[in-house]
Amino acid sequence: MTTVTERGTHRELREHVAALHAELTRYGLVTWTAGNVSGRVPGEDLFVIKGSGVSYDELTWEGITVCDLDGNVVDGVKAPSSDTAAHAYVYRHRADVGGQVHTHSPYAAAWAARGEEIPCVLTAMADEFGGPIPVGPFALIGDDSIGQGVVATLKDSRSPAVLMQNHGVFTVGRDAKAAVKAAVMTEDVARTVHLSRQLGEPIPIAQADIDSLYARYQNVYGQR
């Protein structure tokens, strides 16, 4: 699937996506070379994604490969991530998605291993996810099965994250940075809700309050 030449196209985006991988290691979301960030090329049917098995310590823009929306390499000498077909499927079917992240972050992956959604019991969850973080079906790596599961699971959810059963976290965002933020927040709330359950049953937040919190955070919070 790789080309034998490096033309250096979309270098600015490739540099940006390469740099965002440092956030995955900073927040302890990945181990060794697992995980990836991808970003859609604005205005083109292309996206960029981390090369398969490339070390985070050695990752530069040249370790980010440019692919079309069928997952075919169009520029770069690194074979793209084994999740490329899944990312491509999401980009083809979700025009609003400009970035994606995949991690095996430990607390969130522990929920995924149980096939259990993370209930919305924290205001931070209501803010970012607009409800529980759902669980997607088990799917093997290598084709677009995971992408199909991500799209189907998030179809009726406000969550930018899905826990793929027995696998890990997949997040989407308006751009790659937003998807990284969602991945960081997923692990944070997965850990906190797990700790809460060691003490007793967490108190659910009423749906009307979830809706209010989500609307405020998405439309009012921060600098506008």
C-alpha beads as a LAMMPS data file, in Angstrom:
LAMMPS data file: protein, C-alpha beads

224 atoms
223 bonds

1 atom types
1 bond types

-500.0 500.0 xlo xhi
-500.0 500.0 ylo yhi
-500.0 500.0 zlo zhi

Masses

1 110.0

Atoms # bond

1 1 1 0.000 0.000 0.000
2 1 1 3.010 2.334 0.177
3 1 1 4.548 4.473 -2.504
4 1 1 8.304 4.516 -3.102
5 1 1 8.609 8.298 -3.217
6 1 1 8.052 11.116 -0.776
7 1 1 6.651 14.200 -2.494
8 1 1 6.120 16.130 0.717
9 1 1 2.512 17.073 -0.002
10 1 1 0.327 18.450 2.813
11 1 1 3.402 18.880 4.955
12 1 1 1.852 21.458 7.304
13 1 1 -1.010 19.134 8.245
14 1 1 1.357 16.188 8.526
15 1 1 3.562 18.174 10.900
16 1 1 0.503 19.157 12.954
17 1 1 -0.773 15.581 13.207
18 1 1 2.712 14.268 14.025
19 1 1 2.998 16.787 16.866
20 1 1 -0.428 15.846 18.267
21 1 1 0.832 12.315 18.946
22 1 1 2.906 13.788 21.771
23 1 1 -0.367 14.465 23.608
24 1 1 -1.159 10.732 23.558
25 1 1 2.106 9.904 25.323
26 1 1 1.831 12.964 27.598
27 1 1 -1.491 11.744 28.977
28 1 1 -0.534 8.060 29.081
29 1 1 -3.042 6.978 26.447
30 1 1 -0.727 4.742 24.402
31 1 1 1.939 2.088 24.916
32 1 1 4.935 1.431 22.629
33 1 1 3.779 2.191 19.048
34 1 1 0.050 1.463 19.488
35 1 1 -2.528 4.136 18.705
36 1 1 -2.807 6.811 16.061
37 1 1 -4.104 10.238 15.100
38 1 1 -5.466 11.127 11.673
39 1 1 -6.666 14.368 10.115
40 1 1 -8.785 15.131 7.071
41 1 1 -7.180 17.323 4.401
42 1 1 -9.553 20.313 4.111
43 1 1 -11.278 20.552 0.756
44 1 1 -9.854 17.282 -0.582
45 1 1 -10.862 13.625 -0.433
46 1 1 -7.708 12.832 1.507
47 1 1 -6.544 12.312 5.075
48 1 1 -3.216 11.884 6.837
49 1 1 -2.464 9.169 9.378
50 1 1 0.420 7.815 11.424
51 1 1 2.614 5.187 9.819
52 1 1 2.242 1.646 11.143
53 1 1 4.613 0.788 13.970
54 1 1 6.429 4.128 13.891
55 1 1 7.903 5.039 17.289
56 1 1 6.425 8.098 18.958
57 1 1 9.904 9.309 19.883
58 1 1 10.948 9.220 16.239
59 1 1 7.725 10.515 14.716
60 1 1 8.119 13.420 12.289
61 1 1 5.972 14.591 9.390
62 1 1 7.625 11.897 7.247
63 1 1 6.076 9.284 9.536
64 1 1 2.617 10.544 8.592
65 1 1 1.183 9.109 5.381
66 1 1 -1.333 10.724 3.024
67 1 1 -4.217 8.477 1.956
68 1 1 -7.360 8.811 -0.116
69 1 1 -10.787 8.072 1.356
70 1 1 -10.505 4.446 0.289
71 1 1 -7.341 4.096 2.363
72 1 1 -4.935 4.017 -0.572
73 1 1 -1.565 5.721 -0.096
74 1 1 -1.092 8.786 -2.278
75 1 1 2.066 10.179 -0.684
76 1 1 4.616 8.969 1.836
77 1 1 7.039 6.088 2.226
78 1 1 5.627 4.702 5.490
79 1 1 2.972 2.013 5.353
80 1 1 -0.063 3.588 7.036
81 1 1 -1.619 2.432 10.297
82 1 1 -3.401 -0.909 10.393
83 1 1 -6.485 1.140 11.307
84 1 1 -6.388 3.093 8.045
85 1 1 -9.386 1.330 6.496
86 1 1 -11.434 2.091 9.611
87 1 1 -10.478 5.776 9.560
88 1 1 -11.235 5.957 5.835
89 1 1 -14.706 4.482 6.363
90 1 1 -15.510 7.084 9.026
91 1 1 -14.318 9.942 6.808
92 1 1 -16.406 8.643 3.900
93 1 1 -19.560 8.392 5.971
94 1 1 -19.171 11.343 8.359
95 1 1 -18.496 14.543 6.441
96 1 1 -18.486 16.458 9.748
97 1 1 -15.481 14.527 11.039
98 1 1 -12.148 16.241 10.463
99 1 1 -9.995 14.172 12.800
100 1 1 -9.844 10.802 14.522
101 1 1 -7.864 9.155 17.310
102 1 1 -7.452 5.568 18.403
103 1 1 -5.943 4.537 21.735
104 1 1 -5.859 1.577 24.101
105 1 1 -5.810 3.832 27.171
106 1 1 -6.018 1.528 30.206
107 1 1 -9.094 2.621 32.122
108 1 1 -11.228 3.158 29.026
109 1 1 -10.007 -0.118 27.521
110 1 1 -10.999 -1.863 30.761
111 1 1 -14.582 -0.690 30.211
112 1 1 -14.333 -1.846 26.596
113 1 1 -13.116 -5.268 27.736
114 1 1 -16.335 -5.610 29.749
115 1 1 -18.442 -4.321 26.868
116 1 1 -19.887 -1.721 29.211
117 1 1 -20.706 1.889 28.425
118 1 1 -19.446 4.582 30.781
119 1 1 -22.530 6.101 32.448
120 1 1 -22.971 9.853 32.520
121 1 1 -22.433 10.519 36.227
122 1 1 -20.083 13.520 35.995
123 1 1 -20.779 17.050 34.800
124 1 1 -17.559 16.862 32.750
125 1 1 -19.082 13.919 30.882
126 1 1 -22.288 15.825 30.218
127 1 1 -20.200 18.736 28.928
128 1 1 -17.982 16.837 26.519
129 1 1 -20.007 13.733 25.636
130 1 1 -23.628 14.802 26.108
131 1 1 -24.426 11.478 27.769
132 1 1 -22.798 8.091 28.302
133 1 1 -19.825 6.929 26.268
134 1 1 -21.282 4.068 24.213
135 1 1 -19.851 0.666 23.385
136 1 1 -19.439 -0.486 19.788
137 1 1 -19.363 -4.099 18.558
138 1 1 -16.366 -6.380 18.507
139 1 1 -14.586 -6.137 15.163
140 1 1 -11.307 -7.448 13.813
141 1 1 -8.520 -5.102 12.729
142 1 1 -7.443 -4.759 9.106
143 1 1 -10.556 -3.865 7.117
144 1 1 -13.279 -1.269 7.603
145 1 1 -15.301 -3.319 10.127
146 1 1 -14.192 -1.110 13.006
147 1 1 -15.115 2.006 11.050
148 1 1 -18.550 0.576 10.404
149 1 1 -18.977 -0.059 14.118
150 1 1 -17.846 3.446 15.027
151 1 1 -20.243 5.111 12.588
152 1 1 -23.206 2.920 13.551
153 1 1 -22.642 3.352 17.282
154 1 1 -22.246 7.128 17.165
155 1 1 -25.194 7.624 14.794
156 1 1 -27.651 8.299 17.606
157 1 1 -25.162 9.608 20.171
158 1 1 -23.728 13.038 20.951
159 1 1 -20.550 11.388 22.176
160 1 1 -17.375 11.967 20.156
161 1 1 -16.026 8.718 21.609
162 1 1 -16.884 5.053 21.353
163 1 1 -15.457 2.093 23.235
164 1 1 -15.033 -0.733 20.750
165 1 1 -15.669 -3.979 22.623
166 1 1 -12.517 -5.901 23.621
167 1 1 -10.404 -3.296 21.842
168 1 1 -10.136 0.335 22.868
169 1 1 -11.129 3.918 22.250
170 1 1 -11.981 5.619 18.963
171 1 1 -12.767 9.327 18.975
172 1 1 -13.866 11.810 16.321
173 1 1 -13.786 15.588 16.161
174 1 1 -14.153 18.588 13.908
175 1 1 -10.372 18.384 13.538
176 1 1 -7.524 16.226 14.807
177 1 1 -6.955 18.324 17.936
178 1 1 -10.603 18.012 18.962
179 1 1 -10.405 14.233 18.543
180 1 1 -7.285 14.171 20.734
181 1 1 -9.094 16.183 23.403
182 1 1 -11.965 13.684 23.324
183 1 1 -9.503 10.809 23.777
184 1 1 -7.895 12.532 26.769
185 1 1 -11.287 13.228 28.330
186 1 1 -12.437 9.651 27.714
187 1 1 -9.583 8.212 29.751
188 1 1 -10.069 10.807 32.487
189 1 1 -13.746 10.044 33.029
190 1 1 -13.211 6.284 32.608
191 1 1 -10.749 6.417 35.503
192 1 1 -12.915 8.639 37.705
193 1 1 -16.097 6.634 37.211
194 1 1 -14.169 3.412 37.873
195 1 1 -12.867 4.861 41.160
196 1 1 -16.354 5.999 42.100
197 1 1 -17.709 2.499 41.601
198 1 1 -15.177 1.140 44.078
199 1 1 -16.882 3.275 46.730
200 1 1 -20.476 2.582 45.737
201 1 1 -22.954 3.179 42.953
202 1 1 -22.463 6.541 41.209
203 1 1 -25.444 8.892 41.171
204 1 1 -26.797 9.404 37.633
205 1 1 -27.413 12.898 36.293
206 1 1 -30.962 13.651 35.135
207 1 1 -31.322 13.855 31.351
208 1 1 -32.615 17.445 31.462
209 1 1 -29.516 18.486 33.393
210 1 1 -27.259 16.615 30.958
211 1 1 -28.896 18.488 28.092
212 1 1 -28.448 21.830 29.851
213 1 1 -24.804 21.172 30.699
214 1 1 -24.026 20.005 27.177
215 1 1 -25.662 23.049 25.580
216 1 1 -23.783 25.447 27.860
217 1 1 -20.403 23.822 27.305
218 1 1 -20.780 23.473 23.562
219 1 1 -22.257 26.932 22.929
220 1 1 -21.249 29.271 25.761
221 1 1 -18.137 28.027 27.555
222 1 1 -14.737 29.461 26.629
223 1 1 -13.767 32.332 24.380
224 1 1 -16.108 33.015 21.469

Bonds

1 1 1 2
2 1 2 3
3 1 3 4
4 1 4 5
5 1 5 6
6 1 6 7
7 1 7 8
8 1 8 9
9 1 9 10
10 1 10 11
11 1 11 12
12 1 12 13
13 1 13 14
14 1 14 15
15 1 15 16
16 1 16 17
17 1 17 18
18 1 18 19
19 1 19 20
20 1 20 21
21 1 21 22
22 1 22 23
23 1 23 24
24 1 24 25
25 1 25 26
26 1 26 27
27 1 27 28
28 1 28 29
29 1 29 30
30 1 30 31
31 1 31 32
32 1 32 33
33 1 33 34
34 1 34 35
35 1 35 36
36 1 36 37
37 1 37 38
38 1 38 39
39 1 39 40
40 1 40 41
41 1 41 42
42 1 42 43
43 1 43 44
44 1 44 45
45 1 45 46
46 1 46 47
47 1 47 48
48 1 48 49
49 1 49 50
50 1 50 51
51 1 51 52
52 1 52 53
53 1 53 54
54 1 54 55
55 1 55 56
56 1 56 57
57 1 57 58
58 1 58 59
59 1 59 60
60 1 60 61
61 1 61 62
62 1 62 63
63 1 63 64
64 1 64 65
65 1 65 66
66 1 66 67
67 1 67 68
68 1 68 69
69 1 69 70
70 1 70 71
71 1 71 72
72 1 72 73
73 1 73 74
74 1 74 75
75 1 75 76
76 1 76 77
77 1 77 78
78 1 78 79
79 1 79 80
80 1 80 81
81 1 81 82
82 1 82 83
83 1 83 84
84 1 84 85
85 1 85 86
86 1 86 87
87 1 87 88
88 1 88 89
89 1 89 90
90 1 90 91
91 1 91 92
92 1 92 93
93 1 93 94
94 1 94 95
95 1 95 96
96 1 96 97
97 1 97 98
98 1 98 99
99 1 99 100
100 1 100 101
101 1 101 102
102 1 102 103
103 1 103 104
104 1 104 105
105 1 105 106
106 1 106 107
107 1 107 108
108 1 108 109
109 1 109 110
110 1 110 111
111 1 111 112
112 1 112 113
113 1 113 114
114 1 114 115
115 1 115 116
116 1 116 117
117 1 117 118
118 1 118 119
119 1 119 120
120 1 120 121
121 1 121 122
122 1 122 123
123 1 123 124
124 1 124 125
125 1 125 126
126 1 126 127
127 1 127 128
128 1 128 129
129 1 129 130
130 1 130 131
131 1 131 132
132 1 132 133
133 1 133 134
134 1 134 135
135 1 135 136
136 1 136 137
137 1 137 138
138 1 138 139
139 1 139 140
140 1 140 141
141 1 141 142
142 1 142 143
143 1 143 144
144 1 144 145
145 1 145 146
146 1 146 147
147 1 147 148
148 1 148 149
149 1 149 150
150 1 150 151
151 1 151 152
152 1 152 153
153 1 153 154
154 1 154 155
155 1 155 156
156 1 156 157
157 1 157 158
158 1 158 159
159 1 159 160
160 1 160 161
161 1 161 162
162 1 162 163
163 1 163 164
164 1 164 165
165 1 165 166
166 1 166 167
167 1 167 168
168 1 168 169
169 1 169 170
170 1 170 171
171 1 171 172
172 1 172 173
173 1 173 174
174 1 174 175
175 1 175 176
176 1 176 177
177 1 177 178
178 1 178 179
179 1 179 180
180 1 180 181
181 1 181 182
182 1 182 183
183 1 183 184
184 1 184 185
185 1 185 186
186 1 186 187
187 1 187 188
188 1 188 189
189 1 189 190
190 1 190 191
191 1 191 192
192 1 192 193
193 1 193 194
194 1 194 195
195 1 195 196
196 1 196 197
197 1 197 198
198 1 198 199
199 1 199 200
200 1 200 201
201 1 201 202
202 1 202 203
203 1 203 204
204 1 204 205
205 1 205 206
206 1 206 207
207 1 207 208
208 1 208 209
209 1 209 210
210 1 210 211
211 1 211 212
212 1 212 213
213 1 213 214
214 1 214 215
215 1 215 216
216 1 216 217
217 1 217 218
218 1 218 219
219 1 219 220
220 1 220 221
221 1 221 222
222 1 222 223
223 1 223 224
